[in-house]
Structures are given as C-alpha cells and as structure tokens.
Amino acid sequence: MLLPQSSASKSKIFLVDDDEDDRFLFLDAINEYKSLVDCEQFTDGEMLMSILSNAETLPDAIFLDLNLPKCNGIECLDYVRQRLGNHLTKVYIISTSSSPRMIETTKAKGATLYIRKPDNFGTLKNLIGIAVQQIFAAKPLPFYLNELVDE
C-alpha cells in the first residue's frame, strides 16, 4: 500500500528534468527551503516510473518537465495519475512551452500547476518558491502559475 510522506518529516519532492543546467537552477531556487524539503532528481520519465512502481512512500510533489527522453512528461503524468490518483501527490509541470493547448492538456490530465520556465532566474526562483509553499498549504492558485509574476 502506498502511503503519503509523513507530515512530521521533511516533504519529499521529485524533480524530473533531463537538462543538467535546469536541474542546477531548480536546486538553487529551492535552496532556501532545504530545511523543509528533500529533493530527489531523475533525468528521464522511465526512472521516475520505475521508482514510483516500487515506492513504499510517495513524494509530496513532482516537478515534471514535459520534454524528457525515453518517456515524455505527458506519459509520466498519465502514469502518476493512474497509479496514485489525483490527490496524494501534487504534479507541477515545469516546461519551456507556453502553448495554451499544452497547458490545457496537462490540466485535463490532472497536473496541479503549470510553470513555464522563464528566462530570468529571479522569476524562476519566485515561481518555484510559490509552488513549494503550496505543498504545505491548500491555498488555491491559478493553474498557470506564471500569471502571478511580472516577467
């Protein structure tokens, strides 16, 4: 039986992104939350699905890039929602795409939030910070998180 991460411990988040620079920037952006979260990194969708298929505890959130090798982000999102349902683990799409069609597709498939990777690190840090804080509070946010910041 899959169990959610214990509320007494740090929140567990997964980052799934094949781009080393993007992973580095993400980790830098969540650095101020390191006392609250532990982050595991995966470079492709197959790795994520393999870990989830054998997991005893679930991550609280998955930050999921769409353009991944072996198994793309949409396939991973489908797998996560089929395996875990819609409420146990939050799935935050983090992608370079701002296509309204892609945003709507991921929303319909059960993603929690959609973040378009901005060119500015300060904006990226702000968006990731908002998403991380949302792990701890059920405060409603717009699905397309970039609406909250000036870019």
Protein Blocks (a to p, Z undefined) as FASTA:
>chain_A
ZZdddfkbccddddddfblklmmmmmmmmmmmmmmpccdddfbfklmmmmmmmpfbdcfb
dcddfbdghiafklmmmmmmmmnojmlpccddddfbfcfklmmmmmmnopabdcdddfbl
klmmmmmmmmmmmmmpccdcdfblmlmpcZZ
